[in-house]
Amino acid sequence: MIMERGMNKVVIVTRKTRLNDLIYKYNTIEQAKFYIEHMGADFSDYISEDKRYQEAVAEVMEVSEKYARVQRIDRDFLPNMIFGENDIVVAVGQDGLVANTLKYLDAQPLIGVNPDTSRWDGMLLPFEAGEVEQILLKIIGGNHQLKEITMAQAKTQDGQIMLAVNDLFVGQKTHVSARYDITWNRRTEYQSSSGIIISTGLGSTGWYRSIMTQAAGIAEEFGRGNFKCEDMGWDENKLIFVVREPFPSCSTKTEIIYGKLTKTDTFKILSKMPGNGVVFSDGIESDAIEFNAGTEITIQIAPKKGVLVV
C-alpha cells in the first residue's frame, strides 16, 4: 500500500560535472571551451557527459515528485545536511558519490543511480534513472532488498569522529614522511612512513588493492612467492590496515605494517608531527581531521552500517 505523497521525502544527491567545474574555473563556457581545445582535447565529450547527467537527474526528480516531497542537494553540502529518519536518499553520479553519501546517513535506504552506463561501470550504482520509479514504489511499500555496508571509524581523544565507507588515510598532507606511534593490540612502535591506509570490505578493491598489487609485483620480482589481496565482503566485520612505504632506521621500526582489525582488536595512532598531519576518508582531503603532535586516534569498525538498496 502506497502512503500519501506528503508523508514521503526523497533527497537527491548530485555532484558537479567536469563541465560545471570548468565553467566555475574559467567563468564562461566559451572560455572553458577555448582552454580545452587549445590543449588539443575534445570539448564535446564534456558537453555530452554533462547533458546525459542533467537528463538523468531531471528524470529521477520528475519520477520522485510523483510519490514524495523532493529535496536536491549537492555533495559539497552533505556534511551539514540533516536527514530525516524516514527519508529515501538517491545518489545520482559515480561510485564515489554513493560512498561519500553513505557515511552521513543513519540507516536511511540509499539508491545508487548510474547516469551513464556507457561511461561508468558503477559497482555501487545498480540502477538506471528509468528504474527509479519501480524501486521507489518498493521502498515505500516496504518490499525492497538492502545490503549492509561495514564502515571504518576514526575517533580522536577529544571526541572528533570520522567515518569511512572505503578507506581512511592517516598521514601527512604533503610528501613529507609521517611520524607517529602505532599500537596494534599490545604492540607499539615508532614509525616513519608515507601514511597508513585502513580499508573496509567495500574499499578493499580500491586504494588497498593498488598497494597490495605493487607489493605483489615487487615480491615476485625478488622471488619471494606469489600472493594476492584477500576478498572481503561488504558487510564483513573486519578492516585491513597497510603502512605505506615504512622507513627503517635506528629509531623507526617496520614490524607493524599490515594487519586485520575485528571488533576485539585495539588499533591506535599517536601523532608525532608538528604540523600538516591529517586523517581523511574516501579520498575527500578537504574534509579532514587535523592530526598533529599529541593527537591520538582510535581506529575501529564503526558502530553503524550503511544501507544500500540492491
C-alpha positions, 0 to 999 in steps of 0.5 A, spaced: 500 500 500 502 506 497 502 512 503 500 519 501 505 523 497 506 528 503 508 523 508 514 521 503 521 525 502 526 523 497 533 527 497 537 527 491 544 527 491 548 530 485 555 532 484 558 537 479 560 535 472 567 536 469 563 541 465 560 545 471 567 545 474 570 548 468 565 553 467 566 555 475 574 555 473 574 559 467 567 563 468 564 562 461 563 556 457 566 559 451 572 560 455 572 553 458 571 551 451 577 555 448 582 552 454 580 545 452 581 545 445 587 549 445 590 543 449 588 539 443 582 535 447 575 534 445 570 539 448 564 535 446 565 529 450 564 534 456 558 537 453 555 530 452 557 527 459 554 533 462 547 533 458 546 525 459 547 527 467 542 533 467 537 528 463 538 523 468 537 527 474 531 531 471 528 524 470 529 521 477 526 528 480 520 528 475 519 520 477 520 522 485 515 528 485 510 523 483 510 519 490 514 524 495 516 531 497 523 532 493 529 535 496 536 536 491 542 537 494 549 537 492 555 533 495 559 539 497 553 540 502 552 533 505 556 534 511 551 539 514 545 536 511 540 533 516 536 527 514 530 525 516 529 518 519 524 516 514 527 519 508 529 515 501 536 518 499 538 517 491 545 518 489 545 520 482 553 520 479 559 515 480 561 510 485 564 515 489 558 519 490 554 513 493 560 512 498 561 519 500 553 519 501 553 513 505 557 515 511 552 521 513 546 517 513 543 513 519 540 507 516 536 511 511 535 506 504 540 509 499 539 508 491 545 508 487 543 511 480 548 510 474 547 516 469 551 513 464 552 506 463 556 507 457 561 511 461 561 508 468 561 501 470 558 503 477 559 497 482 555 501 487 550 504 482 545 498 480 540 502 477 538 506 471 534 513 472 528 509 468 528 504 474 527 509 479 520 509 479 519 501 480 524 501 486 521 507 489 514 504 489 518 498 493 521 502 498 515 505 500 511 499 500 516 496 504 518 490 499 525 492 497 532 488 498 538 492 502 545 490 503 549 492 509 555 496 508 561 495 514 564 502 515 571 504 518 571 509 524 576 514 526 575 517 533 580 522 536 581 523 544 577 529 544 571 526 541 572 528 533 569 522 529 570 520 522 567 515 518 569 511 512 565 507 507 572 505 503 578 507 506 581 512 511 588 515 510 592 517 516 598 521 514 601 527 512 598 532 507 604 533 503 610 528 501 613 529 507 614 522 511 609 521 517 611 520 524 607 517 529 606 511 534 602 505 532 599 500 537 596 494 534 593 490 540 599 490 545 604 492 540 607 499 539 612 502 535 615 508 532 614 509 525 616 513 519 612 512 513 608 515 507 601 514 511 597 508 513 591 506 509 585 502 513 580 499 508 573 496 509 570 490 505 567 495 500 574 499 499 578 493 499 578 493 491 580 500 491 586 504 494 588 497 498 588 493 492 593 498 488 598 497 494 597 490 495 598 489 487 605 493 487 607 489 493 605 483 489 609 485 483 615 487 487 615 480 491 615 476 485 620 480 482 625 478 488 622 471 488 619 471 494 612 467 492 606 469 489 600 472 493 594 476 492 589 481 496 584 477 500 576 478 498 572 481 503 565 482 503 561 488 504 558 487 510 564 483 513 566 485 520 573 486 519 578 492 516 585 491 513 590 496 515 597 497 510 603 502 512 605 505 506 612 505 504 615 504 512 622 507 513 627 503 517 632 506 521 635 506 528 629 509 531 623 507 526 621 500 526 617 496 520 614 490 524 607 493 524 605 494 517 599 490 515 594 487 519 586 485 520 582 489 525 575 485 528 571 488 533 576 485 539 582 488 536 585 495 539 588 499 533 591 506 535 595 512 532 599 517 536 601 523 532 608 525 532 608 531 527 608 538 528 604 540 523 600 538 516 598 531 519 591 529 517 586 523 517 581 523 511 576 518 508 574 516 501 579 520 498 575 527 500 582 531 503 578 537 504 574 534 509 579 532 514 581 531 521 587 535 523 592 530 526 598 533 529 603 532 535 599 529 541 593 527 537 591 520 538 586 516 534 582 510 535 581 506 529 575 501 529 569 498 525 564 503 526 558 502 530 553 503 524 552 500 517 550 503 511 544 501 507 544 500 500 538 498 496 540 492 491 
